[in-house]
Amino acid sequence: IIGTELTKHPDLIRRLLRSNAIARKVVSKQVIQAWGTGVNYRAQSASGLDVTDDLKSELKRLKVESAIKTGRSLGRAFGGSLLLMSVDDGLDPAEPLDLNRVRRLLYLRPIDRHDIGHIDYDTSGGIRDGSPLVYTVQIAGLSSIKIHHSRVIRFEGLDVDRVTRQRLSGWSDSVLQPCYDAIKDIDSARQSLSAQMQSATQTVYSVKGLHEQILSGNREFIQDWVASVELMRSNLRAVVLDSDGESIDFESRPLGDSVKVFESLQHTVSAACDMPITELFGSSPSGLSTDDLSGSRRYYDKIEAEEQRGQQGDALDRCLEVIVSQSQVPEVYRASVSYMWPSLYSPTSAEQAQINKTRADTLAVLVNLGVLSAIDARGVVSDIAGIE
């Protein structure tokens, strides 16, 4: 058997999230960074008024951002989660959500897959055949409740094959599953390196006639002598020795090879977790002339694909769809909403200068072709250069 079936041990996952910094970063960092530059919203009412501020008020009331981040993190950690939408529409939660009857979205509640006691699947033979239809939610200390799939937002972990999904009760793998062994290895290496550092400097005492003292049974003298030297070092920050044949030296233990092994394990963990070293350990790769910039760029592309245009973006779309269906919130009722995720990547000064030069060259070509007037081009150049 290769590896550990981590996904089937939720208590172990919970302990990792509480006590292991690497595991916590693997689960939550890309989820949180997806919102790092914020989201730019625009909302227009049916009558054409700007109701962006009203929309933001609703997002704040419902704590949409926090709920989505928590739900997505739980999904990544445990291989699946739900974001429950408590909707006042006059229908039983086990019935499909009717957006035309929504009076108010009351709150959002994220739960992990282990709070779901049972799933009823669609057997209609239609396009949703085999997909979850109704979830039975059983939270400890509360009564169970059946909730229709249209009233929840589902988050997944790592995708798995059909057989594995069946073994996981219809869910996916924890994102910690493929990197758990690598995390254990580097934790063991860290503990070993820490122990080596504690004993890296060894005190060496030279005592005249030490061998004879031991053979004559005068071992207590040696112990008392060492204790007296250590006491002097502690209290007086000095060493007092008999000038006749006594000395004290300090021998250092080389740690270079151990450090190289640890750094090698960092690369192994980084590859297993699919995160650059700079993001996972907060430092640049050792021995390289780069700060892992290419790795960070690829990581930002991954966040954009998996989070902003992936599961978190889909969840935000669904929340906004329900929010603008609230008949008891006339300010945003049936409003037209759009939003944009600003780029996560901030170019360096040299890169920004090259971008500005390319823009300026393009403007010059457009002016020469007569497509753009010199006055219009001047305004654009002023914006690029930051000139009033």
Disulfide bonds with the S-S distance in Angstrom:
none
